[in-house]
Amino acid sequence: MFHVLAADSIKEEGLQPLLEQNGVQVHIGSVDSGIIDLQKIDALLVRSATKVTQELLDLMPSLKIIGRAGVGVDNIDIAEATKRGIIVVNAPDGNTISTAEHTFAMMSALMRNIPQAHSTVKNGEWKRNKFIGNELYGKILGIIGLGRIGSELAKRAKAFGMSVKVYDPFLTKERAAVLGVQLSSFDEVLAETDIISVHTPLTKETKGLLNEKTLSQTKKGVYLLNCARGGIIDEMALAHFIENGHVAGAALDVFEVEPPENHPLLKFDSVIATPHLGASTKEAQLNVATQVASEIRTFFENNPVANSINLPAMSKEIYEKIQPYHQLAKEMGKIVSECHNKGISELTATYSGTAAELETTFLTKALLAGFFENRIDMKVNEVNAIHIAKERGIMVGEKVTGNSYGYANTITVTASGDGESFTVRGTYIDHYGPRIVNLDGFNIDFHPSGNLLYIQHMDRPGVIGHVGKVLGDHDVNIATMQVGRKEAGGEAIMVLSFDKPLSIEMISKLESLQDIVTINSIVL
């Protein structure tokens, strides 16, 4: 008999997958009620009220899995749960429809001045001419980030006769064609769309993505929507462009600091706002509860769960043997993601030597976890990595070869899509650790860690010197430098490491140097 405790007033309707399961007993109540014997609980379901701390886990020695009926897991001590071998799962897509619908409702309300008009009617006024709006029909919607929610928004926009342009580094031309959207560059979305909606995770790359510079590149009279994460739009820059009339209006469900007390954006009549209601529907709350309950039932049936937050438990012996290669694979995934920021439809991992003798499927999942880490708005690990790749239309392949390229072991990762590909090869050497030995066809040798700069350039006299001079002139110290080339005078690369990440301004200065082709910043 498995015992499940459903805390935080989770309704029985959402617990049906467990209530219907033989061999499972569901207890409904609080963790501190004193009525339920916490020592016998195998699974715990919570929303946001219950704080799953080390102290609570001490009281639940039989606990094997924690389910969070929602996306955020801030109320759960993930590290402590992982240390104890407790799986933590959440419901990352239970609110997809809810958020997409809320975004579309906000867009409609913004274009037709519905909140403002409603307010005046409530006050006894009838000012029809003051609230002449704009139709959605025929407008061009720009979507930045075409994940679950962005895809659902695109469907609804097309149904209203809108054209949809999308910027998403992972979206291939084939996938865009299936969805009926136009794959565009970031600059094209900024310059050519009437309405822009952001649907990316909040990462170091997306924080302030729409800022003073990028907002100035938008079409005059553009409307902006943010029902994703506060901080993706620079709120002070947005206020500036609304004040000078360049941005016609904005609809915001999220803010960088919530609640947004005395926020300058709230003084504008052309800004409408809601208190983070994207997931606040009865259906979404039921969906997340049902999804997590199903995950726990899957776990009890000894099947792999799809939405685990932390690493799966394994024996100490296996962990110690696989750990060096696991870390190498994950870092290689990050490198591919940062260096080949384009549409990808296939990822292939090839193993040789001693690496091929390990549980390579686990290593491939670690590679995917690294690849997706800073690209999607959810925790990714070895449990849910394949599921996420499949959901995004990325084919994952795994091969074993007898060619070790002169090393005791190698892991080779190839990403391809839209007619282009990128390959990284690494190895693990005892006493030296993980090494990257080939980068996109260039033989090289560097340790994959810290703050790196991957520079593609032409093999011309003085290029390396110019890079060093610019960095030196700005008191930036190079920790290490590795270079590689295929032939004299042709394409070449250099990989530099630093004690701290380079600023965007510093990278821009390097990009302006003659013979520099591209620069990618990598933080491992």
C-alpha positions in Angstrom: 0.0 0.0 0.0 1.3 3.4 -1.0 0.3 6.4 1.1 -0.2 9.8 -0.5 -0.8 13.0 1.4 -2.6 15.8 -0.6 -2.0 19.1 1.2 -2.9 22.7 0.4 -6.6 22.1 -0.3 -6.1 20.1 -3.5 -9.6 19.1 -4.7 -10.5 15.4 -4.9 -11.4 15.9 -8.6 -7.8 16.5 -9.4 -6.7 13.5 -7.4 -8.8 11.0 -9.5 -5.7 9.3 -11.1 -4.6 8.3 -7.5 -8.1 7.7 -6.0 -8.8 5.2 -8.8 -5.6 3.3 -8.4 -5.5 0.0 -6.5 -2.9 -0.1 -3.7 -2.9 3.6 -3.2 -4.4 5.3 -0.1 -4.9 9.1 -0.4 -4.9 11.2 2.8 -6.2 14.8 2.5 -5.0 17.3 5.1 -2.3 19.6 6.4 1.3 18.4 7.1 1.0 20.0 10.6 -2.5 18.8 11.5 -1.1 16.1 13.8 -3.8 13.7 12.6 -1.8 12.1 9.7 1.2 9.9 10.5 3.8 11.6 8.3 6.3 8.7 8.8 4.3 6.4 6.5 3.7 8.9 3.7 5.3 7.8 0.4 4.2 10.8 -1.8 3.4 14.4 -0.9 1.3 16.7 -3.1 1.5 20.4 -2.5 0.6 23.8 -4.0 2.5 26.8 -2.8 1.4 27.0 0.9 3.3 24.0 2.3 7.0 24.7 2.7 8.9 21.5 2.1 12.0 22.1 4.2 14.7 19.9 5.6 12.8 19.8 8.9 9.6 18.6 7.2 11.6 15.9 5.3 13.1 14.7 8.6 9.6 13.9 9.7 8.8 11.9 6.5 11.4 9.2 6.3 9.3 7.1 3.8 8.9 9.9 1.3 9.8 9.0 -2.2 8.3 11.6 -4.4 6.9 15.2 -4.1 4.4 16.6 -6.5 4.0 20.3 -7.0 0.6 21.1 -8.5 1.9 24.0 -10.5 5.1 25.2 -12.2 7.1 27.0 -9.6 9.0 25.0 -6.9 10.3 27.8 -4.7 8.6 26.3 -1.7 10.5 23.0 -2.0 14.1 22.4 -0.9 15.1 20.7 -4.2 18.8 20.1 -3.1 17.7 18.4 0.2 15.1 16.3 -1.6 17.7 15.2 -4.2 20.2 14.3 -1.5 17.6 12.0 0.1 16.8 10.4 -3.3 13.3 12.0 -3.4 12.0 12.8 -6.9 10.3 16.2 -7.3 7.8 16.6 -10.1 5.7 19.6 -11.3 3.1 20.4 -13.9 4.9 22.6 -16.5 2.1 22.5 -19.2 -1.0 22.4 -17.1 -1.6 26.1 -17.5 -0.7 26.4 -21.3 -4.2 27.0 -22.5 -5.0 29.3 -19.6 -2.0 31.6 -20.2 -2.5 31.6 -24.0 -6.1 32.6 -23.6 -5.3 35.3 -21.1 -2.6 36.7 -23.5 -5.2 36.8 -26.3 -7.8 38.4 -24.1 -5.2 41.0 -23.0 -4.4 41.7 -26.6 -8.0 42.1 -27.6 -8.7 44.3 -24.6 -5.7 46.5 -25.3 -6.6 47.0 -29.0 -10.2 47.9 -28.2 -9.6 49.9 -25.0 -12.0 47.7 -23.1 -10.8 48.3 -19.5 -10.7 52.0 -20.0 -14.2 52.2 -21.6 -15.6 49.8 -18.9 -14.3 52.2 -16.2 -16.0 55.2 -17.7 -19.4 53.4 -18.1 -19.2 52.3 -14.5 -18.7 56.0 -13.6 -21.9 57.0 -15.5 -20.2 58.3 -18.6 -20.8 57.3 -22.3 -17.8 58.4 -24.4 -18.0 56.4 -27.5 -15.7 58.6 -29.6 -12.9 58.5 -27.0 -12.4 54.8 -27.2 -12.1 54.1 -31.0 -9.9 51.0 -31.2 -8.1 48.9 -33.8 -9.1 45.5 -35.3 -6.9 42.4 -34.9 -7.8 41.3 -38.4 -5.0 42.0 -40.8 -2.5 42.9 -38.1 0.9 41.3 -37.9 1.6 39.6 -34.5 5.2 39.1 -33.5 5.8 36.2 -31.1 9.2 36.0 -29.4 9.6 32.4 -28.2 7.3 29.7 -29.7 7.0 27.1 -27.0 3.7 25.6 -25.8 2.1 29.0 -25.0 3.4 30.8 -28.0 2.2 28.0 -30.3 -1.3 28.2 -28.8 -1.3 32.0 -29.1 -0.3 31.7 -32.8 -3.3 29.3 -33.5 -5.7 31.8 -32.0 -4.2 34.8 -33.8 -4.4 33.0 -37.2 -8.1 32.2 -36.5 -8.7 36.0 -36.2 -7.1 36.7 -39.5 -3.7 37.8 -38.2 -0.3 37.1 -39.8 2.2 35.7 -37.4 6.0 36.3 -37.5 8.0 34.3 -35.0 11.5 34.6 -33.6 12.8 31.4 -31.9 16.3 30.2 -32.2 15.1 26.6 -32.0 12.4 26.8 -34.5 13.2 25.1 -37.9 11.6 26.1 -41.2 9.8 22.8 -41.4 8.3 23.2 -37.9 7.3 26.8 -38.8 5.6 25.6 -41.9 3.6 23.0 -40.0 2.4 25.7 -37.5 1.6 28.2 -40.3 3.9 30.9 -39.0 6.7 32.9 -40.6 10.1 32.2 -39.2 11.8 35.6 -38.8 14.9 37.1 -37.3 14.7 39.1 -34.0 15.3 42.3 -35.9 12.5 41.5 -38.4 10.0 40.9 -35.6 10.9 44.2 -34.1 10.7 46.2 -37.3 7.7 44.6 -39.1 5.1 43.6 -36.5 2.1 45.6 -35.2 1.9 43.7 -31.9 4.7 41.9 -30.0 4.1 39.2 -27.4 7.0 37.7 -25.4 6.9 34.0 -24.4 10.5 33.1 -23.4 11.9 32.0 -20.0 13.7 34.7 -18.0 17.4 33.9 -18.5 20.6 35.9 -18.7 20.0 36.1 -22.5 16.3 37.3 -22.2 16.5 39.6 -19.2 15.8 43.1 -20.7 15.5 41.6 -24.2 13.2 44.5 -25.1 15.2 47.5 -23.9 16.1 51.1 -24.8 17.9 49.9 -27.9 15.6 47.2 -29.2 12.4 49.1 -28.5 13.7 51.9 -30.6 13.9 49.4 -33.5 10.1 48.6 -33.3 7.5 50.0 -35.6 6.0 53.3 -34.4 2.7 52.6 -32.8 3.5 49.1 -31.8 1.7 47.3 -28.9 3.5 45.1 -26.4 2.3 42.1 -24.4 4.0 40.4 -21.5 2.2 37.5 -19.9 5.4 35.4 -19.5 7.9 36.6 -17.0 8.6 40.1 -15.5 12.0 41.4 -16.5 11.9 40.3 -20.2 10.8 43.9 -21.0 12.8 46.7 -19.5 10.0 48.5 -17.7 11.7 51.9 -17.5 12.5 51.8 -21.2 8.9 50.8 -22.0 7.6 53.8 -19.9 9.9 56.1 -21.9 8.7 54.9 -25.3 5.0 55.0 -24.2 5.5 58.6 -23.0 7.1 59.8 -26.2 4.4 58.0 -28.3 6.5 55.5 -30.0 4.8 52.5 -28.3 1.0 52.9 -28.5 0.2 50.7 -25.5 1.1 47.7 -23.4 -0.7 44.8 -21.7 1.1 43.4 -18.7 0.3 40.4 -16.5 3.7 40.2 -14.9 6.2 42.7 -13.5 9.8 42.5 -12.4 8.8 43.3 -8.8 5.3 42.1 -7.8 3.1 43.8 -6.7 4.2 46.9 -8.7 3.6 49.6 -6.2 3.7 53.2 -7.6 5.0 51.9 -10.9 5.4 54.6 -13.6 3.8 52.3 -16.2 0.5 52.3 -14.3 0.0 56.0 -14.7 -0.5 55.6 -18.5 -4.1 55.1 -19.8 -2.6 53.1 -22.7 -1.3 50.4 -20.3 -3.6 47.7 -19.0 -2.4 45.3 -16.2 -3.6 42.2 -14.4 -2.2 40.7 -11.2 -0.3 37.7 -12.6 -3.5 35.9 -13.7 -2.1 33.8 -16.6 -2.6 30.5 -14.8 -5.6 31.5 -12.7 -8.5 29.5 -14.1 -10.4 26.7 -12.5 -9.5 24.5 -15.4 -5.8 25.2 -15.1 -5.8 24.5 -11.3 -7.6 21.2 -12.0 -5.2 20.4 -14.9 -2.0 20.8 -12.8 -3.4 18.8 -9.9 -4.5 16.0 -12.3 -1.1 16.1 -14.1 0.9 15.8 -10.9 -1.4 13.0 -9.6 -0.9 11.1 -12.8 2.9 11.5 -12.5 2.8 10.1 -9.0 0.7 7.1 -10.2 3.2 6.6 -13.0 6.0 6.5 -10.4 4.2 4.0 -8.2 3.9 1.8 -11.4 7.7 1.8 -11.7 7.6 3.8 -14.9 9.7 6.9 -15.6 8.1 10.2 -14.8 8.2 13.0 -17.5 8.4 16.1 -15.4 11.0 15.5 -12.8 12.8 18.6 -11.4 15.8 16.8 -9.9 18.2 14.0 -10.9 17.0 10.4 -10.5 18.6 8.4 -7.7 21.3 5.9 -8.4 23.7 3.8 -6.4 26.9 5.4 -5.2 29.1 3.0 -7.2 27.3 3.8 -10.5 27.2 7.5 -9.8 30.9 7.7 -9.2 31.7 5.8 -12.4 29.5 7.8 -14.6 29.8 11.3 -13.0 32.9 12.6 -14.9 31.3 11.7 -18.3 27.9 13.0 -17.1 29.4 16.4 -16.4 31.3 16.4 -19.7 28.1 15.6 -21.7 26.1 18.3 -19.9 28.7 20.9 -20.6 29.0 19.8 -24.2 25.2 20.3 -24.5 25.6 23.9 -23.2 28.4 24.6 -25.7 26.3 23.4 -28.6 23.4 25.4 -27.5 25.4 28.6 -27.1 27.5 28.2 -30.2 24.8 27.1 -32.6 22.0 29.3 -31.8 19.9 28.3 -34.8 16.9 26.1 -35.6 17.8 22.5 -34.6 15.8 19.4 -35.7 18.3 16.7 -34.7 20.9 16.1 -32.0 23.1 13.0 -32.3 25.5 11.7 -29.6 28.3 9.3 -30.6 30.3 7.4 -28.0 33.6 5.6 -28.3 36.1 3.8 -26.0 35.4 3.6 -22.3 32.5 6.1 -22.6 30.7 3.6 -24.9 30.8 1.0 -22.0 28.7 3.2 -19.7 24.9 3.8 -19.6 25.0 6.1 -22.7 21.3 6.8 -22.6 21.8 8.6 -19.3 24.7 10.6 -20.8 22.6 11.5 -23.8 19.8 12.8 -21.5 22.5 14.8 -19.6 23.6 16.3 -22.9 20.0 17.4 -23.6 19.6 18.8 -20.1 22.6 21.0 -20.8 21.4 21.9 -24.2 18.0 23.1 -22.9 19.2 24.6 -19.6 19.0 28.3 -20.5 16.5 27.9 -23.4 13.2 27.0 -21.8 11.3 28.1 -18.8 11.4 24.9 -16.7 13.9 22.7 -15.0 15.4 20.1 -17.3 17.2 16.9 -16.3 17.8 13.4 -17.3 14.3 12.4 -16.6 12.4 14.9 -18.7 15.0 15.8 -21.4 13.8 13.3 -24.0 10.2 14.3 -23.5 11.1 18.0 -24.0 13.1 17.3 -27.1 10.2 15.3 -28.6 7.8 18.0 -27.7 9.9 20.5 -29.6 10.3 18.3 -32.7 14.0 17.5 -32.1 15.0 14.0 -33.1 17.6 12.5 -30.7 20.0 9.9 -31.9 22.7 7.8 -30.2 25.6 5.9 -31.8 28.6 3.9 -30.8 31.8 3.8 -32.8 35.2 2.1 -32.7 37.0 5.3 -33.7 38.3 7.1 -30.5 40.4 9.7 -32.5 43.5 8.7 -30.5 41.8 9.1 -27.1 40.7 6.5 -24.5 37.2 7.7 -24.9 35.2 10.4 -26.8 31.8 11.9 -26.8 30.8 13.6 -30.0 27.7 15.8 -30.3 26.3 16.9 -33.6 23.4 19.4 -33.9 21.7 19.9 -37.3 18.8 21.7 -38.8 17.8 23.9 -41.7 20.8 22.5 -43.8 23.4 23.5 -41.2 25.2 21.5 -38.5 27.6 22.0 -35.6 29.8 19.4 -33.9 31.6 19.3 -30.6 33.9 16.4 -29.5 35.1 15.9 -25.9 37.0 13.4 -23.8 37.7 12.7 -20.2 41.3 12.1 -19.1 42.2 10.8 -15.7 44.0 13.4 -13.6 43.3 16.1 -16.2 39.5 16.0 -16.3 37.1 16.8 -19.1 38.5 18.4 -22.3 37.0 19.7 -25.6 39.2 18.4 -28.4 37.3 19.5 -31.5 34.9 22.4 -32.1 33.0 22.4 -35.4 35.8 20.7 -37.2 38.7 22.6 -35.6 41.2 20.7 -33.5 41.5 22.4 -30.2 42.1 21.6 -26.5 40.4 23.4 -23.6 38.7 22.7 -20.3 34.9 23.2 -20.5 34.3 25.4 -17.5 34.0 29.0 -16.4 33.4 32.1 -18.6 34.4 31.4 -22.2 34.4 33.3 -25.4 34.3 31.4 -28.7 35.5 33.6 -31.5 35.4 32.6 -35.2 37.7 34.6 -37.4 39.8 34.6 -40.5 43.4 33.5 -40.1 45.1 36.8 -40.7 48.3 38.3 -39.1 47.4 40.5 -36.1 43.9 39.3 -35.4 44.8 37.6 -32.1 46.9 40.7 -31.2 44.0 43.0 -31.9 41.7 41.0 -29.6 44.3 41.0 -26.9 44.9 44.8 -27.2 41.1 45.6 -26.9 40.8 43.4 -23.8 44.0 44.8 -22.3 42.9 48.4 -23.0 39.8 47.7 -20.9 41.7 45.9 -18.1 40.2 42.5 -19.0 42.6 39.7 -18.1 42.7 36.6 -20.2 43.0 33.4 -18.1 43.6 31.0 -21.0 43.6 31.0 -24.8 43.4 28.2 -27.2 43.5 28.6 -31.0 42.7 26.3 -34.0 42.6 26.5 -37.8 42.0 24.2 -40.7 44.4 25.8 -43.1 46.7 28.8 -43.3 44.8 32.0 -44.2 41.4 30.3 -44.0 38.8 30.0 -41.2 40.1 29.9 -37.6 38.9 29.9 -34.1 40.0 31.0 -30.6 38.6 30.1 -27.2 39.4 32.4 -24.4 38.5 32.0 -20.7 38.1 34.8 -18.2 37.6 35.1 -14.4 34.2 36.7 -14.9 31.8 37.1 -17.9 32.5 39.9 -20.4 30.0 42.7 -20.7 27.8 43.1 -23.8 29.6 46.3 -24.6 33.0 44.5 -24.4 31.8 41.8 -26.8 30.4 44.4 -29.2 33.9 46.1 -29.3 35.4 42.7 -30.2 32.8 42.0 -32.9 33.7 45.3 -34.6 37.3 44.2 -35.2 38.4 43.4 -38.7 38.4 39.7 -39.7 36.2 38.7 -36.7 33.3 36.6 -38.0 31.2 35.7 -35.0 31.5 35.7 -31.2 29.7 33.5 -28.7 29.8 33.9 -25.0 29.6 30.6 -23.0 29.1 30.4 -19.3 29.6 26.9 -17.9 
